[in-house]
Amino acid sequence: MTGVKSTDQAVLFLYGDVSLVQALKSGVLPLQDDLTLLSPYIDLDRWQGRGAQVVTVQEFDAELARDYQRLPDNIRQLLSFEAFQAQADKLAETIRARVLAKRQPTDLGYNKSRLDKIGFLRLFSSALSHFGWSALAANQSGICVALNSRSPMFLPTAGQPVLLRRVSYGADHEFAISPNNPLPGFFCDHAEHRARDEWRVAYARTAASAAEIRLPKNAVSQIYTAMNTPPMVKQAVQDLVAQDMRYRQVQLFQVQPDTLRWQLSAKPFALP
């Protein structure tokens, strides 16, 4: 396939149904706010009672480190932290009980009220994602847009916090909010989905902000149509690139089944 490298993180791909064409005409991208993609894990507090609540690896290790620091100096001089850590199984139940005892009811799961304050985009590292075309582009009837990941739309400003990260698959639960984990749970997914190689970008939503992000100049570099994209939509994409100065440098591609393997392929096409 010409023009695309599936591992090129400088380019990320957004899939959508035919309404995405109208959004491009308006120079915007609609933000999502439906967090059901994080279920059922984001609702851990609903399914787990306090007695069965998980103690995360981070919480356990932090409490173990505190126990080590409480040892008398003469014992720590003879016993390294690594050797103390090797005995962690003997202390596991005590440490777990201590962590749970410190928790408040609001700490029993992910902070959904924090997640409710964001709008987001789901992005992918390839324009040939079967999941993207099937689930997000309405069974190969929509379009896919290549976005420059170094575009200003992915950079935070004084009035607009932005966070772009790669999704982590099958990760340990980590509920605590920290600089390294500002949106606990949002950038996580089931290990079975690892091949999707998804990225997510979160934008802070305020009462004054619209549910969309404006496209800066040169943010879009490629547009893809697929097997079931209606002819009138394909024509609308061609007209957009031919007539709108914002998209005159955009390359067009057609996605179709590969002739050799069970996978998708794409070929560029020029305007008539």
Secondary structure, DSSP 8 states (H G I E B T S, - for coil): -TT--TT-TTEEEEEE-THHHHHHHTTEEE-B--GGGGTTGGGHHHHS-GGG----HHHHHHHHHHHHHHS-HHHHHHS-HHHHHTTHHHHHHHHHHHHHHH--GGGSS--HHHHTTEEEEEEES-TT-HHIIIIITTTTTSEEEEEETTSGGGS-BTTB-EEEEE-EES-------BTTBSSTTTTEE-GGGGGG-EEEEEEE--TTS-SEEE--TT-EEEEEE-TTS-HHHHHHHHHHHHH-GGGTT-EEEEEEE-SSSSSEEEEEE---
